[in-house]
Amino acid sequence: MQILMRLAKLDTVEDPLERMSEFPVIVEALKCLCNIIFNSAVAQKLSLELNLAAMLCNLLEKCKDQQFDDDIKCFDLRLLFLLSLLHTDIRSQLRQELQGVQVLTQALESSLSVRWVEEYKTAEDRDRPLSLQETDCAIEALKALFNVTLDSWNVHSENESHQFRYMAAILRHCLLSTGPTEDKTEELHSNAINLLSNVPVSCLDVLISPSSQVETDIKYNGMNMGAIQILLDFMEKRIDKGSSYREGLTPVLSLLTECCRTHRNIRKFIKAQVLPPLRDVSNRPEVGTTVRNKLVRLMTHVDLGVKQIAAEFLFVLCKERVDSLLKYTGYGNAAGLLAARGLLAGGRGDHWYSDDEDTDTEEYKSAKPNINLITGHLEEPMPNPMDEMTEEQKEYEAMKLVNMFDKLSRDELIKPMGLRPDGTMAPLEEAVSQYHTNKQDSSDSD
């Protein structure tokens, strides 16, 4: 602690070699502080009293201005991450008093060696992967920034808007960068996505920029969609992983959903990738290896959070139109979302989207009359078993079915449900009562 305080207050050093000889000791001191603060509530409280966060921010500033050992910067950032994670008062202090967002963003910028070509646009250097040291420093900065920027969904001033746009531009650069290994690249991108989830959605338009003449750019409507494509690839990779969906998949799905809900170009680009025009409808929507098939399978996942966010993502891609969602997923897969939204009777969500209509392919138009709306795929017409029954046999089978449902209902094994006039589910008796009440009110008014 004393060594850290000495360095934080240090302005000039007469003998650079003497200072460099202290670097290994400082690194070990930071490591020890990380372990002590992580395991001790007393140390966490003491760190607030000693104003340790301010010293660490001061040290970060010196790391930017002077040639300090990179390990000092890395463990400084790790210690700030731990402090902001374990002590909410320190998180508030960093955000409000110490300009922690600005200091940590600059630390992230220097770790990635960002070069600016214009406001909110960085020079891309995809041929040079980050070193292990640069990647580790960037990851620690991302984790600390995530803690400090929690609850930052609403921008209150022009200065804050600039700060978050500046951060989003660096995060875009982060997504377009690669680490020394595939695992490190995935960890870097994962932490960048987590932080992007804290950036106000109005500032996320920085993720796309006017496309240059570089052939490797992924272009759509004149915009460079390279970062969005990386988010889509990351999402599919996490789906294919098949485990830890709540921690690994929901952040990127939530981010993509908000981007699509707010930014038209991003939504149209992603829809072209995820929900291309239907041609072959011979298989169920959840059967197959396309991104659409994988997302539809998640709509019936056992984890409620995963199921909801996957359905919400597809619903937003369909501009929150029920008929469009059913076309791509089938009624059975979409029923959970529609019931929660009160849209089982059809309609669309509350958000406004442009009025351009989807165009169906000729293959889909010809197959549409024979598509099973529940399963969402083409079925050959089945013979009607009631065609060869007499009226007495039909009545007998109908009463038999009614009696079976009545017995199950009385034994409380099932609970018959119906639709309220507003499209939400309710016990059958309540739904019928409301229907008759509304019908009577309508008759009275006439």
ABEGO torsion letter per residue (X at the ends): XAAAAAAAABABBABAAAAAAAAAAAAAAAAAAAAAAAABAAAAAAAAAAGAAAAAAAAAAAAAABBBBAAAAAAAAAAAAAAAAABAAAAAAAAAAAGAAAAAAAAAAAAAGBBBABBGBBBBBAABBBBAAAAAAAAAAAAAAAAAABGAABBABAAAAAAAAAAAAAAAAAAABBBABAAAAAAAAAAAAAAAAABBAAAAAAABBBBBABAABBBBGGBBAAAAAAAAAAAAAAAAAGBGAAAAAAAAAAAAAAAAAABAAAAAAAAAAABBBBABAABBAABEABAAAAAAAAAABABAAAAAAAAAAAAAAAGGBAAAAAAAAEAAAAAAAAAAAGAAAEEBBABBBBABBBBBBAAAAAAAAABBAAAGBBBBBBBBAAAABBAAAAAAAAAAAAAAAAAAAAAGABBBBBBBAAGBBBBAAAAAAAAAAAAAAAAAAX
